[in-house]
Amino acid sequence: MKAISIGLLGLGTVGSGVIKIIENHQDKLMHQVGCPIQVKKVLVQELGKERAVKIDESVLTTDVNEIINDPGIDVVIEVMGGVEKTRELLLQAIENKKHIVTANKDLMAIYGSELLRAASANGCDLFYEASVAGGIPIIRSLVDGLASDRITKLMGIVNGTTNYILTKMTQEGLAYGDVLKEAQALGYAEANPASDVEGLDAARKMVILATLGFSMKVDLDDVKTTGITKVTEEDLHYAKQLGYTMKLLGIAHRDGERVEVSVQPTLLPHSHPLASVHNEYNAVYVYGEAVGETMFYGPGAGSLPTATSIVSDLVGVVKNMRLEVNGSSAIAPQHEKNLKAPEEIFSKYFLRLHVKDEVGVFAEITSVFAKHGVSFEKILQLPVKEKGVAEIVLVTHKASLKDYEEILMELRDLKALKEVKSSYRVEGSAGA
Amino acid sequence: MKAISIGLLGLGTVGSGVIKIIENHQDKLMHQVGCPIQVKKVLVQELGKERAVKIDESVLTTDVNEIINDPGIDVVIEVMGGVEKTRELLLQAIENKKHIVTANKDLMAIYGSELLRAASANGCDLFYEASVAGGIPIIRSLVDGLASDRITKLMGIVNGTTNYILTKMTQEGLAYGDVLKEAQALGYAEANPASDVEGLDAARKMVILATLGFSMKVDLDDVKTTGITKVTEEDLHYAKQLGYTMKLLGIAHRDGERVEVSVQPTLLPHSHPLASVHNEYNAVYVYGEAVGETMFYGPGAGSLPTATSIVSDLVGVVKNMRLEVNGSSAIAPQHEKNLKAPEEIFSKYFLRLHVKDEVGVFAEITSVFAKHGVSFEKILQLPVKEKGVAEIVLVTHKASLKDYEEILMELRDLKALKEVKSSYRVEGSAGA
């Protein structure tokens, strides 16, 4: 039977992994899709270079047109990264009726809807399982689940670097800066860690998950994003004392038809399944009206896990080719954007304050909360740290973001308040 | 377009849930499979009874032949339970070229391979996602993963009743008997809880998972099964003190081509993802050579979760019907049974002993381990409980089951040994 021809854009660790898997599992793949799969061309930056995989030099090219314009190539696997230029290339490949498998989260977060629309219009598949949590079949699970359920909440630990850093800070009581250096030395964090530690990488993945889960086009700018750079050992210490674990959490929540998407350091009860996702692992927690709580846990990155889910996508494409139903699974968002206003976003909050150690101060502070009808779940009044200063740690009951932000402003105006040391969202109470 | 006709065997809570979902999600299902899905006949025990769903009386029947022998019915959904009789009915339905979706773990654990072989021979689908961990798409995930990976280990919390009981015992320090009564009052445990608390239910599910994951026919008799009825508060207390959480764990492990499948109360480090699966929730931890560690968490039972995964299976069947590829996914085990011998099964063990409080006893005991080359990871020598008795809690390094069982025998022969209070397997050390 005619072999399926693959064009591979990029031959880094992931690209090499894809080639290894296709070679090592040729029989299994045959058995699954009923025809051989062959890598016809691979785009590289320079020829004659040392490679992680043995590969026939004649397969390599530095000219992308030999792939996207070759009528003999059926599927383009994109693992080279980049956004603007890559978007153009993939749109052109789709014009040329090529199916796409991509691991490119930046691209999918920004141009996903456009690419999906183009794919569907051209009867092409566009699969992107590897763009979120490499080793976790979360995209497929959402697509399957959506058939007979309505997803109302997605919470994700979708960045391995920050989860590794927070895990070490929590377990070893180390400072952010020290753990970051260690993570960089170990290769868990990049020389320029900004997009990880500032939460941007997680925000991109949440855009992809929310867009799919709610079938609503969400833009990166819609995601309220806070990174972990200001998290201190004290915060983690008090959080632990109150029964919470801190995670950089992506939250996508739908009430009725209105949604909220955000990324921020968030406190979860120790007993919450997301709380025991440690080190560089990822996990996505899904709440569906019918099925209730589910969670998918696995490696978020790594060349083999990522390559594995790329090959799973490839198998999906090839099956669809043989059944001539390509394009049906490339579904662009069906709902108009409909974001919650701050007064519609409810959660609990952890707040740590330094106040003047004077009579009546505590009453003064709590009255600000009372004025907004916000009460407390936990209060920790701590011994004076420095002369004349008391530390107060509070966990509120659910409050609207609007009320909470007004409370913070009003607290800052109080003479008795020295400093708002930290403030975090608290999630994971019963009923998700 | 021609509607797909369903015959439903059983109208209990799950059956009613299936009907609700098919009604409430008709449009979504249409969109997915491209044709309407209609429930043509429902087998019930008696007519004219109060139902959980509004359903046209004319759809109900007490004669199973109106379903399995009706040429107009395409898919049979079996949610009535039972084994021998149900096997016959489904084999007959398969003979009649009907596709099967079943939630019946007892049936699949015992006759799964036979039914899958029959289905594949008749070009029929046989899907059974709901037979293991109702709300978790574990079967589908294994099938997908198998395409490009080799699964070497499966560990599952696959029985909600026992997980609820162990969770309560651990969190509230209660005795097994008291928690069981509470669970029965709450409906989490049945009046006759034997098949749950003795581990049989979990063993059946592990047979299904191991058979699929290793593509090897495993029989129920091959599963070394121990329940939770002898677990004491003291055991949980000491386990906690040593950093472990106890779960009734199904373990399926493959080294090379030889496998081991067992179910027993097992200690896991608090930090292991399975350790924070609480109450009635289920989770399956999968280790694949390529992807590494993944875990799938969700409700193990409940009518809606179970009904939801039945409908997902139904969608798969209908898609295959439209693409005329039914039967390809019904794959009977491909490897001959090849079980590990006791000397090939390695793990750590937790052991609690009561010994005579005399000089030299400790040396006497440790020498038994030394003789078998088994050393200790943790030792807890505790203050005398009753006059002349000392308590020793040990955690060994990895030992073969053969060595460990010999050690237990030799310990029992020691005059210094009063009693082996408890012994548990310890799992979840680094590297799965």
Interface residues (C-beta under 8 A of the other chain):
Chain A: I21 H25 K28 L29 Q32 G135 I136 P137 R140 S141 D144 G145 L146 A147 S148 D149 H270 S271 H272 P273 A275 S276 V277 H278 Y281 A283 G288 A290 V291 G292 E293 T294 M295 F296 Y297 G298 P299 G302 L304 P305 A307 T308 S309 V311 S312 V315 L323 V325
Chain B: I21 H25 K28 L29 Q32 G135 I136 P137 R140 S141 D144 G145 L146 A147 S148 D149 H270 S271 H272 P273 A275 S276 V277 H278 Y281 A283 G288 A290 V291 G292 E293 T294 M295 F296 Y297 G298 P299 G302 L304 P305 A307 T308 S309 V311 S312 V315 L323 V325
